[in-house]
Amino acid sequence: MFFYRLRNKLPQKCIRTLYFAFVYPHLLNGIEIYADTCSTHLDKLQKLNNKMLRVVQNKPYNSPMFNLYKTYNTLPIPLLCMHKYYFLFIDMFVIGIYYLQSL
């Protein structure tokens, strides 16, 4: 994971930008796939995202998750699935599938 090496060499603003450029889009694009699954299937993904947030923010293992998500102004994965924009992502997905079939 290259975030381990970069977190002490780059300013926090750059690390945040890298997180939102490389990690967060994968979470948002995967909502269509994993939003309707049970929480036990989301557990591994959630733990990985929590670990990533701790690494990029250079926080200890026992730091509260609420503070990590609040610092980056985002939501945990289960809440992200239930967020009001979830339906917008679903609509965009369906429109994308329909548009691709019509080509």
C-alpha positions in Angstrom: 0.0 0.0 0.0 1.7 3.2 -1.2 -0.2 5.3 1.4 2.1 4.1 4.1 5.1 5.6 2.4 3.4 8.8 1.3 1.7 9.8 4.5 4.8 11.2 6.1 6.2 12.7 2.9 3.2 14.6 1.5 1.0 17.2 3.1 -2.3 16.0 4.5 -4.3 17.8 1.8 -2.5 15.8 -0.9 -3.1 12.5 0.9 -6.7 13.4 1.2 -6.9 14.2 -2.5 -5.2 10.8 -3.3 -7.8 9.0 -1.1 -10.7 10.7 -2.9 -9.1 10.0 -6.3 -8.2 6.4 -5.9 -10.2 4.8 -3.1 -13.5 6.7 -2.7 -14.6 6.3 -6.4 -14.4 2.5 -6.0 -16.7 2.7 -3.0 -19.2 4.9 -4.8 -19.1 2.9 -8.0 -19.6 -0.4 -6.1 -22.8 0.8 -4.4 -24.9 -0.7 -7.1 -23.3 -4.1 -6.4 -23.0 -4.3 -2.6 -25.7 -2.0 -1.3 -28.4 -4.7 -1.1 -26.2 -7.3 0.5 -26.2 -8.2 4.2 -23.9 -6.4 6.6 -21.7 -9.5 7.1 -20.6 -9.4 3.5 -19.8 -5.7 3.9 -17.7 -6.3 6.9 -14.4 -7.0 5.1 -14.8 -4.0 2.9 -15.7 -1.8 5.8 -12.6 -2.9 7.8 -10.4 -2.3 4.8 -11.8 1.2 4.4 -11.4 1.9 8.1 -7.8 0.8 8.0 -7.2 3.0 4.9 -8.6 6.0 6.7 -6.4 5.3 9.7 -3.3 5.1 7.5 -4.0 8.2 5.4 -4.8 10.3 8.5 -1.9 8.8 10.4 -4.1 7.8 13.4 -3.5 5.0 15.9 -5.5 1.8 15.8 -7.7 2.7 18.7 -8.9 6.0 17.3 -12.7 6.4 17.0 -14.0 5.7 13.6 -16.5 8.5 13.9 -13.7 11.1 14.0 -12.0 9.5 11.0 -15.1 9.7 8.8 -15.9 13.2 10.1 -12.4 14.5 9.3 -12.9 13.4 5.6 -16.6 14.4 5.6 -17.7 11.0 4.4 -19.9 8.2 5.6 -19.2 4.6 6.6 -20.0 2.0 4.0 -23.3 0.8 5.5 -24.6 4.4 5.8 -23.3 5.2 2.4 -25.5 2.5 1.0 -28.5 4.0 2.7 -27.6 7.6 1.9 -30.1 9.7 0.0 -27.9 9.8 -3.0 -27.9 6.0 -3.2 -31.0 6.2 -5.5 -29.2 8.7 -7.7 -26.4 6.2 -8.2 -28.8 3.5 -9.0 -30.6 5.7 -11.5 -27.2 6.6 -13.1 -26.3 2.9 -13.3 -29.6 1.9 -14.9 -29.4 4.8 -17.4 -25.9 3.7 -18.2 -27.0 0.1 -18.9 -29.9 1.3 -21.0 -27.7 3.7 -23.0 -25.1 1.0 -23.6 -27.7 -1.5 -24.9 -29.1 1.1 -27.3 -25.8 1.6 -29.0 
